Amino acid sequence: MGRKPTISREGLLDVATEILRNDGARALTIDALAKAAGISKGGVQYSFSSKDDLIRALVSRWTEQIDALLELDQQTDPVALVRRYIHTMRASENAMDSKMAGLLIAFYQDHQNLLDTRAWYISVLAKLEGDSAGARAARIAFLAVEGLLMLRAVGVEPPWNQRLDEIEASLP
């Protein structure tokens, strides 16, 4: 009978997230994750066969959490959707730490990951379509929030919550 696992796949993702927050994307390796989790490298590779697999799992979990918070559906008003998005970004500020940018850069180097991300953005932007003043304002606000994320990704740290407040205040 095999040894009982001491840490789950989700637990490893939690530890990996802490490594990213504390030390950045370059510090996230299979070896570093194993050491931080107190298990063998083989134990990590049982859950994640490669660093790319680990990165995909981290981004997938992050995306699923954001989608759940957004409660996306076809009937959502564009302004309400962007208000939820702003609220989600504000609530997940720690998860959006600029050190996560390196993770995303590595994630996008895989063509399929890039296609999946494009599909997500296309689906959100489709929900923001329309000629009404509200739909136009929602699109601009969504793009402004994405611009804030890009600034953080390149190491510019704007006053995050203040800028989110300003963006949200621009909505009708």
HELIX and SHEET records of a PDB file:
HELIX    1   1 ARG A    9  ASP A   23  1                                  15    
HELIX    2   2 ALA A   25  ALA A   27  5                                   3    
HELIX    3   3 ILE A   30  ALA A   37  1                                   8    
HELIX    4   4 LYS A   41  SER A   47  1                                   7    
HELIX    5   5 LYS A   51  LEU A   70  1                                  20    
HELIX    6   6 PRO A   78  ALA A   91  1                                  14    
HELIX    7   7 MET A  100  TYR A  108  1                                   9    
HELIX    8   8 HIS A  111  LYS A  127  1                                  17    
HELIX    9   9 ALA A  133  ALA A  153  1                                  21    
HELIX   10  10 TRP A  160  ALA A  169  1                                  10    
END                                                                             
